[in-house]
């Protein structure tokens, strides 16, 4: 059985990329294979992770293109060149427009560090999500894997996992717990699930 070819889009440290790589090595991600890491900047530590695991990588910077359209056409060209079936956004900080997302219906998934529809949408990313959860006083947060469409965090939900907010949590402590207890578990699960679906076609 040919594996679903996965491109992981990254902008930073790549901890979710590492979770996917680990799942692939462990055999829990078996229907798909990471064949490309695409970074929005050349200083992303995720590129080092890709190199350490012999995964081809490419850097495509938004600021090197005059328009969003040109940028997205370049992204599409790279994906076509690598015969990519599934795109996983793993801490990817560049916004993708409908021009791009509509070209890959149910072929782009994202992980968001809250239980959507809470603390999501425009402006909610990284630590800001956890700061908002703590400011609001919620007792439970978590992570969500969803399909990506033109609305930030607006696509169909695939998987969710709840994580307890504990007394004395800082945004950083909460972020780490959500990663360990939810993100790093959910994202490989979703990658396997969607890879299987794409194989069935």
Secondary structure, DSSP 8 states (H G I E B T S, - for coil): ---EEEEEEESS--HHHHHHHHHHHHTSS-SEEEEEEEESSTT-HHHHHHHHTT--EEE--GGGSSSHHHHHHHHHHHHHHTT--EEEESS--S---HHHHGGGTT-EEEEESS-TTSS-STT--THHHHHHHHHHT-SEEEEEEEE--SSTT-S-EEEEEEEE--TT--HHHHHHHHIIIIIHHHHHHHHHHHHHHHHH-
